[in-house]
Amino acid sequence: MDKSNLIEATIERVKSILDEKKVEYITFDNGAVTLEFGSTQIMIIVREFTEDDTIVECMATVVSGATISSELMRFLLRKNAELHFGAFGLLFDNSIIFSHAINGANLDSNELLTALHAVSVIADHYDDEIVAMAGGRRAADVQQEV
């Protein structure tokens, strides 16, 4: 199977699992999917990995517009060391994200749902703590403004 077919098959598998579990989501033209959990939004992106595998990235925007300080960066790096999987990061616009990636070629329902749940719980928990520490807005705050 060529790479584009492998990516498309993984995207279809992700949608199939979400449909089977009756999870509401929005699909974009590039195959990305977004869902809402608590005060956060999660984007699922399928990426090329190897000749015969893909990666399914589950990424939540935790806080936008925070003041990025050395104190905040130390906090996020320490949390990265403490958490069992996934990691905090910064996007080009300094939005704070939390993401975790899993294998896509043999994706099963339990694996995807566990990753989504873990990313959503972590993002939903730490968004309030980060806003209290560094300001900014949670994903839910941004959604309310739209």
KOLMI-399826 format. One record per atom (N, C-alpha, C): x negated, y negated, z negated. Coordinates in steps of 0.2 Angstrom, whole numbers, plus 2048, in hexadecimal, padded with zeros to 3 digits. Layout:
<papas>
XYZ...
</papas>
This chain:
<papas>
7FC8068008008008007FB7FA8007FD7F58047F97EF8047FB7EA7FF7F67E57FD7F77E17F77FD7DE7F78007DB7FD8067D77FC80C7DC7FB80C7E27FD8117E67FC8117E97F580B7E97F280A7EB7EB80D7E67E680B7E07E880D7DA7E48157DA7E48187DA7EA81F7DA7EB8227E07E78207E67E88227EC7E48227EA7DD81D7E77DA81D7E67D38227E17D18237DB7D58287D67D482F7DA7D38307DE7D88377E17D88377E67D28327E97D08327ED7CA8347E97C48317E37C38327DE7BE8397DC7BE83C7DA7C38437D87C48487DE7C28467E47C484A7EA7C384B7EB7BB8457EB7B88457EC7B18497E67AD8487E07AF84C7DA7AC8547DB7AE8557DD7B485C7DF7B685F7E47B185B7EA7B185E7F07AD85F7EE7A685B7E97A385C7E779C8607E179B8637DF7A18687D97A18657D379E85E7D27A085B7CC79E85C7C67A385E7C07A185F7BB7A68597B87A88587B77AF8527B47B18537B07B784E7AC7B984E7A87BF8487AA7C38497AB7CA8447AD7CE8427A77D383C7A77D48397A27D98377A57DF8367A17E48347A37EB82D7A77EB8297A57E68227A97E68227AF7E28297B17E08297B77DC8297B77D58277B17D28277B07CB82E7B07C882E7B27C28357B27BE8347AE7B88397AA7B68397A77AF83F7A97AB83E7AA7A58437AC7A08437A779A8487A77968487A37908497A778A8457A67858457AA77F8447A57798497A477584879F76F84779877284279576F84078F77183A78E77783979477A83479477F83779778583379678B83479979182E79D7938307A379682A7A779882B7A87A08257A77A38247A87AA8217AF7AB8237B37B08207B97B181D7B87B98177BA7B98137B97C08107BF7C18117C27C780D7C87C98077C67CE8017C87CC7FB7C67CF7F77CC7D27F37CB7D77EF7D07DA7EA7D27D47E87D87D47E37DA7CF7DD7DE7D37DF7E47D57DA7E87D97DE7EB7DF7DB7EF7E37DD7F17E97E47F57E87E57F87E27EB7FC7E17EE7FB7DB7ED7F47D87F17F37D27F27EB7D27F77E97CE7F97E27CD7F87E17C57F97DA7C47F97D87BD8007D47BC8047D67B780A7D27B58087CD7AF8087C77B18067C27AB80D7BF7A980D7BF7A28137BC79E8107B679B8127B079D8107AA79A8157A67988147A379281979E78F81579878E81979279081678C78E81978B78781478A78381578977B81778277A81277D77C81377677A81077278081476D78281176878781076178380B75E78580A75778380775677C80475C77980175B7737FA7587737F875576E7F275276E7EC75776D7E87587727E375D7727DD75B76E7DD75E7687D775C7637D37627627CD76075F7C976675D7CC76A7587D07677537D476B74E7D97707517DC76D7567E177275A7DD77775E7D87767617D477B7657D27807607CF77E75A7CD7837557D37887537D87847527DE7887507E078D7557E078B75B7E27907617DD7957627D77947617D27997627D279E75C7D379C7567D47A07517DA7A57517DF7A27547E57A67557E47AB75A7E07A975F7DE7AE7657DB7B47627D67B375D7D27B875A7D77BC7557DC7BA7527E17BD74E7E67C17517E87BF7577EE7C275A7EC7C975D7F07CD75D7EF7D47607EE7D47687F17D076B7F07D07737F37C97757F17C777B7F37C177E7EE7BB77B7EF7B577E7EB7B077B7EE7A977D7ED7A47797EE79D77A7EA79A77F7EC7967837E87927887EA78B78A7E778878E7E97817907E97817987EF77E79A7F077D7A27EC7777A47EC7767AA7E97707AD7EB7697AA7F27697A87F57637A57F576379D7F176779A7F07687937F676B7907FB76E7938007727907FD77878D7FF77A7877FD7807838017857857FE78B78780279178980079778580479C7858027A27828037A77887FE7AC7898007B178F7FD7B778D7FF7BC7907FD7C378F7FE7C77967FA7CA7987FA7CE79F7FA7D579E7FE7D97A27FE7E07A27FE7E37A97FC7E97A97FB7ED7B08027ED7B38027EC7BA8087EC7BE80A7F27C28057F67C48067FB7C980A8017C58098027BF80D8077BC8128047B68147FE7B78187FA7B281E7FE7B081F7FF7AA8258027A78297FD7A382F7FE7A28347FA79E8327F87978307FD79482D7FC78D8277F778D8237F879181D7F479181E7ED7938227EB7988247E579A8287E179482D7E57928327E278C82E7E07868297E57848257E377E8207DD78081D7DD7858197D778781D7D07878237D078A8287CB78A82A7C978382C7CE77F82E7CC7788287C97748227CC77481C7CA77181A7C377381A7C17798187BB77B81E7B67798247B77798297B37778297B27708287B776C8287B67648227B276281C7B37658167AF7648177A87668197A676C81A7A076E82079C76A8257A076982B79D76582879B75E82479F75B82279E75481D79875481879875881279375881478C75B81978C75F81B78576281C78075C82078275782277D75281C77B74E81778074D81177F74980D77A74D80C77B75380877775880B77075881176F75981476975A81376575381476874D81376574780B7637468077677498007657487FD76074E8007607547FD75C75980275975D80875975B80E75575F80F75976581375676A81575977081C75C77081E76077582576277582576A77782976D77482A77477582E77577C82E77B77F83177C78583977A78583C77C77F84377B77E84477377E83F76F77B84076877B84076578283B76878683B76678D84176779184476D79084A77079385076B79185076978B85676578985675E78C85075C78E84F75579185175579985175B79C85275C7A385A75B7A4
</papas>
